[in-house]
Amino acid sequence: MSDGNLKSDVKLNSLSRAASAYLRSAQHQPIEWNEWGAEAFAKARRENKPVLLDIGRGVVPLVPRDGPREL
């Protein structure tokens, strides 16, 4: 039975142990993400899987070089 908190129903992936707060923010995703490093590449080789690289997301709006403009 669910207590209404969807996150409690989802198994944490390996990013729950990441040092980076940005990476830990994806710990509830149903994808088995791995941090960049030798272990991730060894796992991909062992499992004969490609490495898919997530470079993050842009959340900062672009501001003109001369600063924000008044409307």
Helices and strands as residue ranges (DSSP letters): G 6-9, G 14-17, H 21-24, H 38-47
